[in-house]
Amino acid sequence: MDNVARSMSDNPSPPATTEALEAQFSYLINRLSSLAQSRLATMLKRSGVSLIVLRTLSILHIERGLTINEIAERIFSEQSKASRTIDSMVLAGLVERHTPDSDQRRREVILTPAGRALLFACWPEAHAFHALLEKGVSAQDLAITRRVLLSMTANLRP
């Protein structure tokens, strides 16, 4: 463990330097997330798609029939914002609401062919973003980073 990381784990005091602040994984992760969301949103403007719409289209492409609460959780959004986004996506014909025969109380959202087409149309911008994000980082470092981030995520799950 390097000296900065060691001092962070041993010292319960707030950081006194920029170097010490940047040794905190939570700080670096939040900074990366903020920069990444801003850059991806800018890149998506070419397609006329917001980040929350892209995330919603992506998750519904992977998982069929999610509730608004399930979507909100998976796209890192507040339920109210996800609900408003879904409402606008329904009006645009990108998703539909559906009540499954197996549970008449459950209201699911499913992707329409138009939503799937939009996802594929805007995915080149998302792909370019991922290439930019990973630029200059070795495949080995990316694999380690992915593994570490998944472990840290698991540490925080209830």
Secondary structure, DSSP 8 states (H G I E B T S, - for coil): --HHHHHHHH--S---SHHHHHT-HHHHHHHHHHHHHHHHHHHHGGGT--HHHHHHHHHHHHSSSB-HHHHHHHTT--HHHHHHHHHHHHHTTSEEEE--TT-TT--EEEE-HHHHHHHHHHHHHHHHHHHHHHTT--HHHHHHHHHHHHHHHHHH--
